[in-house]
Amino acid sequence: MAGFFSMCGLFLHRFYSYIWALLFNSITLEGSDPLHEVVLKFLIDNGYMKNSMNQMKCQMKKKACLWRYSFAQEEAMKPQLEYLPGHGNHYFYYKGYRMSASSHEDEAIIAGIERTPTKPQRFSLYCYGFSTKIIKELIEEAIDWSQEKDSETTNIYEVHRWRIGWDKVMSKEPRPLESVILDDNIGRKICDDIKQFQDASDWYNSKGVPYRRGYLLYGPPGTGKTSFVQAIAAELGLNICYLNLSGTNMDDDTLNQMLNSSPVKSIILLEDIDAIFVQRESMKKKRNQGVSFSGLLNALDGVRSQEGRILIMTTNHREKLDPALMRPGRADVHVHLDYASERQMKELFSKFYPDASAE
């Protein structure tokens, strides 16, 4: 008798699964897929799930990258929280169609260099009917929405702690180019040079010239090199990918991988290059880790170098750099940012105290 009920239960389960497959369509996004976050934020920020967020999970927002803030500032900042859909089904309407979204956690796995237990996330979208067309339309709209939103901000990326790609750690309001006051209209000249480079891919290919552009910003500390990069990125609608070559999780292969997988429309920023490579020798390594000088040169213009790349290096001491690092093809344009001239000081004063300057 028990066997009969067991067979009936199995039959009902298969029948239910068959009916579900006929009535519902679904698309699943893995947590490691960037689309997972894009679609989720689209649904939340546009209010599609506001009436079904009775099951939520709360987590700390990612910290901003440390090169933007001092440790003291970061400690003083109140932790920011974000509320996301919890486990279970969340129902909403999209273009008149009743749909549902479901968040899942798989069993924990041990992954990464740190061997940290991680529960893989999955996010599924369901709709009634015999076609996934409406789900695909939702995903396409989410992508368009995300791109439009990103174009209004400057996105900052850092290397993932497990070296598996780039993490967006911050989105910042664009900094106007006019906010960085420099002599000789340097900001506009560099922006025009980058635009000319972006429009010249056919010329580079026809001449057999590697399609890459490198810039070296040099000068004393505090002369606005980092601010200048932010203003250029904002003016041209580009992202900033920050690379810390002295990090313990960086080696020659990882550097090559990161340079070749940077997000589209990005400036790769290598700050304080003089602090890492001051001569042609390989830097001393700890436990066989670190970026060698030859590894850096090969990453910049070797066989595996990415085409169409825009790279900006900054240094406080250009005289300490090896000539091989500064030659055309690696650093095509050198820009000197010195202490403020009399004209710059006057313009800065007028910017902050317009009434006083008018008197």
C-alpha positions in Angstrom: 0.0 0.0 0.0 2.8 2.3 0.9 4.4 1.7 -2.5 1.1 2.6 -4.2 0.9 6.0 -2.4 4.6 6.6 -3.2 3.9 6.0 -6.9 0.9 8.3 -6.8 3.0 11.0 -5.2 5.7 10.7 -7.8 3.1 10.9 -10.6 1.4 14.0 -9.1 4.8 15.7 -8.8 5.7 15.0 -12.4 2.2 16.1 -13.5 2.5 19.3 -11.6 5.9 20.0 -13.1 4.6 19.3 -16.6 1.6 21.7 -16.1 4.0 24.4 -14.6 6.3 24.1 -17.6 3.3 24.6 -19.9 1.8 27.6 -18.1 5.0 29.4 -17.0 8.2 30.5 -18.6 11.3 31.6 -16.8 14.8 33.0 -17.2 17.4 32.6 -14.5 20.3 35.0 -13.8 23.3 33.7 -11.9 24.6 36.0 -9.1 28.0 36.2 -10.8 26.4 37.6 -13.9 26.4 41.4 -14.0 22.8 41.3 -15.3 21.7 39.9 -12.0 22.4 43.3 -10.3 21.2 45.3 -13.3 17.8 43.6 -13.5 17.3 43.6 -9.7 18.1 47.3 -9.3 15.8 48.1 -12.3 12.9 46.4 -10.7 13.5 48.0 -7.3 14.3 51.5 -8.4 11.4 51.7 -10.8 8.9 50.6 -8.2 7.9 47.3 -9.9 8.4 45.4 -6.6 7.3 48.0 -4.1 4.0 46.2 -3.3 5.6 42.8 -2.8 8.7 43.6 -0.7 7.2 42.0 2.4 10.1 39.6 2.5 13.4 41.5 2.4 17.0 41.1 3.3 19.3 43.8 4.5 23.0 44.2 3.8 25.7 46.7 4.0 26.5 48.6 0.9 30.0 48.2 -0.6 32.6 50.6 0.7 33.9 53.3 -1.7 37.4 52.6 -2.9 40.1 53.8 -0.5 41.9 56.0 -3.0 39.0 58.3 -2.9 38.9 58.8 0.9 41.2 58.7 3.8 40.8 56.0 6.5 39.7 58.7 9.0 36.9 59.8 6.6 35.8 56.3 6.0 35.6 55.5 9.8 33.5 58.6 10.3 31.0 57.7 7.6 27.8 56.0 8.8 27.4 52.6 7.3 24.9 52.6 4.5 22.3 49.9 4.1 20.4 48.5 1.2 17.2 46.4 1.2 16.8 43.7 -1.3 14.1 41.1 -2.0 14.2 38.2 0.3 13.7 34.5 -0.6 10.4 33.5 -2.1 8.2 34.8 -4.9 7.6 38.5 -5.5 4.8 39.4 -7.8 4.5 42.5 -10.0 3.0 43.8 -13.3 5.1 44.7 -16.3 3.4 46.1 -19.5 0.2 44.6 -18.3 1.6 41.1 -17.7 1.5 39.5 -14.3 5.0 38.3 -13.5 7.0 37.1 -10.5 10.6 37.2 -9.4 12.3 34.8 -7.1 15.6 35.0 -5.3 17.5 31.8 -4.4 20.6 30.8 -2.5 22.4 27.5 -3.3 24.4 25.5 -0.9 27.6 27.2 0.3 30.7 26.4 -1.6 34.4 27.2 -0.8 35.8 29.5 -3.4 38.5 32.1 -4.0 42.0 32.6 -2.7 40.7 33.3 0.8 38.8 30.0 0.8 35.7 31.8 2.1 32.3 29.9 2.2 30.0 31.6 -0.3 26.4 30.9 -1.1 25.8 31.4 -4.9 22.9 33.6 -5.7 20.3 33.0 -8.4 17.5 35.4 -9.5 14.6 34.0 -11.6 11.9 35.8 -13.6 8.6 34.1 -14.4 5.7 35.0 -16.6 2.5 33.2 -17.7 2.2 32.0 -21.2 4.1 30.1 -23.8 6.8 32.6 -24.7 9.7 34.3 -22.9 9.4 37.4 -25.1 8.1 39.6 -22.3 10.9 38.6 -20.0 13.4 39.3 -22.7 11.9 42.8 -23.2 12.2 43.5 -19.5 15.9 42.5 -19.5 16.5 44.6 -22.5 14.8 47.6 -20.9 16.8 47.0 -17.7 20.1 47.1 -19.7 19.1 50.3 -21.5 18.0 51.9 -18.2 21.3 50.9 -16.5 23.4 52.3 -19.4 21.5 55.6 -19.4 21.9 55.9 -15.6 25.6 55.1 -15.8 26.1 57.7 -18.5 25.0 60.3 -16.0 27.7 59.4 -13.5 31.3 58.5 -13.3 31.8 54.9 -12.3 34.8 53.8 -10.4 36.0 50.2 -10.7 38.6 48.2 -8.7 40.0 44.7 -9.2 37.9 42.1 -7.5 39.6 40.8 -4.3 39.7 37.3 -5.9 41.2 38.7 -9.1 38.2 37.4 -11.1 37.3 40.7 -12.8 36.4 44.3 -12.0 34.0 45.5 -9.3 32.1 48.8 -9.5 32.8 50.3 -6.1 31.3 53.7 -6.6 29.2 55.9 -8.8 29.9 59.7 -8.5 28.4 62.8 -9.9 30.5 64.0 -12.9 33.1 66.6 -12.0 33.0 69.5 -14.5 36.2 70.0 -16.5 36.1 73.7 -15.5 36.4 72.8 -11.9 40.0 71.9 -12.4 41.8 75.1 -13.2 45.0 74.6 -15.1 47.3 76.8 -17.2 47.4 76.7 -21.1 43.9 75.1 -21.3 45.5 71.7 -20.7 42.2 70.0 -19.8 40.5 70.9 -23.1 43.6 69.9 -25.1 43.8 66.4 -23.5 40.0 65.9 -24.0 40.4 66.8 -27.7 43.3 64.4 -28.0 41.3 61.5 -26.5 38.4 62.3 -28.8 40.7 62.3 -31.8 42.1 59.0 -30.7 38.6 57.5 -30.3 37.7 58.5 -33.8 40.9 57.3 -35.4 40.6 53.5 -35.1 40.5 53.0 -38.9 43.7 55.1 -39.4 45.5 53.0 -36.7 44.4 49.8 -38.4 45.3 50.9 -41.9 48.8 51.9 -40.8 49.4 48.8 -38.7 49.9 50.9 -35.5 48.7 49.5 -32.2 45.4 51.2 -31.3 46.3 52.4 -27.8 46.9 55.8 -26.2 48.9 56.4 -23.0 49.2 59.6 -20.9 51.7 60.5 -18.2 50.7 63.1 -15.6 53.7 64.3 -13.6 54.4 67.0 -11.1 54.6 67.6 -7.3 52.1 66.1 -4.9 48.8 67.9 -4.5 48.8 69.6 -7.9 45.5 68.0 -9.1 46.6 64.9 -11.0 43.8 62.7 -9.7 41.2 65.5 -9.9 42.3 66.1 -13.5 41.6 62.4 -14.3 38.1 62.6 -12.8 37.3 65.7 -14.7 38.5 64.2 -18.0 36.5 61.0 -17.4 33.3 63.1 -16.6 33.8 65.3 -19.7 34.1 62.4 -22.0 31.5 60.1 -20.4 34.1 57.5 -19.4 34.6 55.2 -16.4 37.7 55.0 -14.3 39.4 51.6 -13.6 41.9 52.0 -10.7 44.8 49.6 -10.6 47.0 49.2 -7.6 50.2 47.5 -8.8 51.7 47.2 -5.4 48.8 45.1 -4.0 49.6 41.6 -2.8 47.0 40.1 -5.1 48.6 41.4 -8.3 51.1 39.7 -10.5 52.1 39.8 -14.2 49.3 37.4 -15.4 46.7 39.2 -13.3 47.8 42.6 -14.6 47.5 41.4 -18.2 44.1 39.9 -17.5 42.8 43.1 -15.9 44.0 45.4 -18.6 42.4 43.2 -21.3 39.1 42.9 -19.5 38.4 46.4 -18.4 34.8 47.7 -18.8 34.0 49.5 -22.1 34.4 53.2 -22.2 37.0 53.3 -19.5 40.2 55.1 -18.5 42.7 52.8 -16.8 44.4 54.7 -14.0 47.8 53.7 -12.6 48.6 56.1 -9.8 52.1 56.9 -8.3 53.9 54.7 -10.8 57.2 55.9 -9.5 56.6 54.4 -6.1 56.6 50.9 -7.7 59.1 51.0 -10.5 62.1 53.3 -10.1 64.6 51.4 -12.2 64.7 48.6 -14.8 65.0 45.8 -12.1 62.1 43.6 -11.1 60.6 44.7 -7.8 61.4 42.4 -4.9 58.6 39.9 -4.5 57.0 38.4 -1.4 56.2 34.8 -1.8 56.7 35.1 -5.6 53.9 37.7 -5.9 54.1 41.1 -7.4 54.3 42.8 -10.8 57.7 42.8 -12.5 59.0 45.7 -14.6 59.1 43.5 -17.7 55.5 42.3 -16.9 54.3 45.9 -16.8 55.9 46.8 -20.1 54.5 43.7 -21.8 51.0 44.4 -20.3 51.1 48.0 -21.7 52.1 47.2 -25.3 52.8 43.4 -25.6 51.1 40.9 -27.9 48.1 40.5 -25.5 47.5 44.2 -25.0 44.0 45.4 -25.5 43.1 47.5 -28.5 41.4 50.9 -28.0 42.7 51.3 -24.5 43.2 54.6 -22.8 45.7 54.5 -20.0 46.8 57.3 -17.6 49.8 57.0 -15.3 50.6 59.6 -12.6 53.9 60.2 -10.9 55.4 62.7 -8.5 58.9 62.0 -9.8 59.2 61.6 -13.6 63.0 61.7 -13.3 62.9 58.3 -11.4 61.1 56.5 -14.2 62.9 54.2 -16.6 62.9 55.6 -20.2 61.4 52.4 -21.4 58.2 53.2 -19.5 58.0 56.8 -20.9 58.5 56.2 -24.6 55.7 56.6 -27.2 53.4 53.7 -27.3 53.4 53.5 -23.6 53.2 57.1 -22.6 52.4 59.1 -25.8 51.5 62.4 -24.1 53.3 63.9 -21.1 51.5 66.5 -19.1 53.2 68.6 -16.4 51.0 69.7 -13.5 53.0 72.2 -11.4 52.2 74.3 -8.3 49.5 76.9 -8.9 50.5 79.9 -10.9 49.4 83.4 -10.1 46.6 83.2 -12.7 45.4 79.9 -11.3 45.3 81.2 -7.8 43.3 84.2 -8.9 40.8 82.0 -10.8 40.5 79.7 -7.8 39.8 82.7 -5.5 37.2 84.0 -7.9 35.5 80.6 -8.1 35.1 80.3 -4.3 34.6 84.0 -3.6 32.8 85.6 -6.6 31.5 88.6 -4.6 35.0 89.4 -3.3 36.6 89.2 -6.7 34.0 91.6 -8.2 34.8 94.4 -5.7 
